[in-house]
Amino acid sequence: MEWSKKLPQHSAVGVGVFLLITLIVVLSKKLYEKRGTNPEVLKKGATCVKRAASHAVSAQQMNNPLLAFSKAHQALAYLKIARELALDDELSESTRIPLDELREDVEREEQRARDRILKLCPQVGVRTRAGSNAGYSSLPTVSRGENQEIRPPVASGDVSMFRKL
């Protein structure tokens, strides 16, 4: 007890905070090491990888660029979920699908679908610095002539052309 009287008043609080932080670090390290080893979690992660692969295949087979883009985007979402659930090595081992190659293929397919969309409908593209950083740098310029008219979208509220009573 004599050594505690020699220390300043607030050093006991500092030691307590240090021990608490050390305990949190050790526990988080143990939890991180355990991530993905639970068989149920690994099974869910493997299911997500398989769904991502099936969505990637269907994105490659789609003729409609919007549907292909949607399927590729869903595949990327499933891959992200799978990587959050389990470690890449465990997922690759359980599904026999290399995740890095699958992610690259899906991103390539998404970019291909995006390019097809922009080729068919160039006014969809974003002409900003953020848009060019997102992959829209090769947008064709669209010149509006006097003979081209801009029609409002169907969802704008003008549904009179659909009413034939």
N, C-alpha and C positions, 0 to 999 in steps of 0.2 A: 503494500500500500504506500510505502514511502516514495516509490518512483512516480506514482500518479500525482503526488503533491508537488513534485518538482516540475511537472509539465504545466504549460499554460492552460487556462480554463477551456479553451475551444479546441484543443488538440484531440480530446476524446471524441468530439463530434466529427472531426476530420478523419480520425481512424475509423469511426463507424461508417462514414460515407465511403471511404476507400474499401472497406470490407464488403459493403453492399454492392458497389460497382464490380468488384472482383467476383462476387457470387453471381451477379447477372451475366457477366461475360462468360464464366464457366458454364452456366446453365444454357445460355444461347448456343455456345459451341457444341454442347452435348445434343441439343435439339437439332442443330444443323447436321450433325453427323448421323442422326437417326432419320433424317428426311428421306423418304422414298423406300425405306426398308420394310415398312409395313406392307404385307402382301395385298391387302385390300386397296391401299392407295396406289401401289404399283400396278394393280390390275386396272384401276380407273385411268391411270396415266397411259397404259398400253392401249386401252380402248380409245382414248383421245388421239393417240398417234395413228391408229388404224383408221379412224374417221377422217383424220387429216389427209391420209394417203388416198382414201376413197374420194374425198372432195377434190383433191388435186388431180386425180385421174379424170373425174367428171368435168373439171374445168378445162382440161386439155381437149376433151371431146365435144365441148359446146360450140355450136356455130354462132350463137348469139353472144356478142362481146359483153353485154351487161350481165348476163347470167354467168359467163365464164369469170368475169371479175368478181362477182358475188361469191361463187364457189371457191375461188382462190383465196379470197379474203376470209371466208369461213375456215378454210384449211389452215391459214396462218393463225387464226384465233384458237383452233384446237391444238396446234403445236405449242402455242404460248401457255395454254392451260396445262398441257402435259408436262412442260418443262417446269412449271410451278409445283406440280404434284410430286415429281420424282426427279432423280438425277439422270442426266443424258445417257451415261453408260448403262445404267440399269434398264432404261427404256429401250435402248438399242439392243441390248442383250435379250430382253424378253420379246421384242417384236421382230428382231432381225432386220430392222429398217434403220439405216444410218440417218440420224436426225439432221445433221448439217447438210447433207446432200438433199434431203427432202425439203428443208427450208429454202435452200437455194433454188431448187426446181419450182417450188410454189411461188417464190418471189419473182422468178423469171416469167412464169405463166401469168402472174398478176400484171406485170409490166407489159407483157404482150397484149393482154386484154385491154389495158388502159390505152395503149397505142392504137388499137383497133377502134376503141370508142372515140378517141380524139380524131382519128382519120375520118370516121363517119360523121361526127358532129363536133367540129372544131370550136364552136362557141362555148362548149362545156369547159374548156381549158381555163386555167387560172393564169393570168398574165401579171403576176407579182413576183417579187423576189422570193417569197416563201414558196410560191407555186413552182418556180424554176428549180428551187432546191429539192422539191418533192418529185422531180422527174418530168416536169412539163416544159422543159427547155426547148424541145424541138416542135413547138406548135406552129402550124402554118398560119399565116396571117389571112384573115378573111376580110375582103373588101366588100362593103355593102353598096351595091349600085342602086340606081333609082328604080329598076324593075324588080328588085328583091324586096319583099315586104316581110316584116316581122310579125308573126302571128302570136297572139297570147296563148299560153298553154291551156290545155283543156281544164286543168284543175283551178284555173283562175276564177271560176264561178260562172262562166258563160257556157251553159249547157243547153242553150236553146236549139242548137243544131241537132241534138240527140232526141228531142221530143218530137215524135211523129205520132200524134194522136188522131 
